[in-house]
Amino acid sequence: MNIYEIPLTNDAQVFSIDLAGVEYQVNLYWCDAAEIWVIDLADNATGTPILSGIPLVAGPDLLAQFAYLGIGGTLSAYTEGDLNSPPNYDNLGVTGKVTFTTP
């Protein structure tokens, strides 16, 4: 099992990332109404959306319900010291973490 912490900062951002050997474009943004970070995944080469509006909630594998897409790992969000708390507006990239784990 390999655990990779996705390097983030606490501001909206768009970047490319290799997840299990596939290049994705990530769009990460803060949703004021829900008070939570949200992530979108797109094909890096074409920009075609793959998944949109995934809230970074703590606990479950955020990709579990999308296993049919074959992304090849699990995506998790948490806050150090309180694994049941999602990253908040101020702590993302500091104690608020997002990890991708491959088997």
LINVENJO-V586238 format. One record per backbone hydrogen bond with DSSP energy under -0.5 kcal/mol. NH is the residue of the N-H (numbers start at 0). CO is the residue of the C=O. E is the energy in kcal/mol with one decimal. If there is no record, write none. Layout:
BEGIN
<<NH & CO & E> <NH & CO & E>>
END
This chain:
BEGIN
<<1 & 101 & -2.0> <3 & 1 & -0.5> <3 & 99 & -2.8> <4 & 2 & -0.5> <5 & 3 & -0.6> <5 & 97 & -2.7> <6 & 4 & -0.6> <10 & 8 & -1.5> <12 & 27 & -2.3> <14 & 25 & -2.1> <16 & 23 & -2.5> <18 & 16 & -0.6> <18 & 21 & -2.7> <19 & 17 & -0.5> <21 & 18 & -1.1> <23 & 16 & -3.1> <23 & 21 & -0.5> <24 & 41 & -2.7> <25 & 14 & -3.7> <25 & 23 & -0.5> <26 & 39 & -2.0> <27 & 12 & -3.1> <27 & 25 & -0.5> <28 & 37 & -2.5> <30 & 35 & -2.8> <31 & 29 & -0.8> <34 & 30 & -1.7> <35 & 30 & -1.3> <36 & 86 & -0.5> <37 & 28 & -3.0> <38 & 53 & -2.3> <39 & 26 & -2.3> <40 & 50 & -2.8> <41 & 24 & -2.1> <42 & 47 & -2.8> <43 & 22 & -1.4> <46 & 42 & -2.7> <49 & 40 & -3.1> <50 & 40 & -2.1> <53 & 38 & -2.4> <54 & 52 & -0.8> <55 & 36 & -3.0> <56 & 54 & -2.0> <58 & 76 & -1.1> <59 & 57 & -0.9> <61 & 59 & -0.7> <61 & 74 & -3.2> <63 & 60 & -1.3> <65 & 62 & -2.0> <66 & 63 & -1.4> <68 & 65 & -2.4> <69 & 66 & -2.0> <73 & 100 & -2.6> <75 & 98 & -2.5> <76 & 56 & -0.6> <77 & 96 & -2.1> <78 & 81 & -0.9> <78 & 84 & -0.5> <79 & 94 & -2.9> <81 & 78 & -2.3> <84 & 81 & -2.3> <91 & 87 & -1.2> <92 & 95 & -2.9> <93 & 90 & -2.6> <94 & 90 & -0.8> <95 & 90 & -2.6> <96 & 77 & -3.1> <96 & 94 & -0.6> <98 & 75 & -2.6> <99 & 3 & -2.8> <100 & 73 & -2.4> <101 & 1 & -2.4>>
END
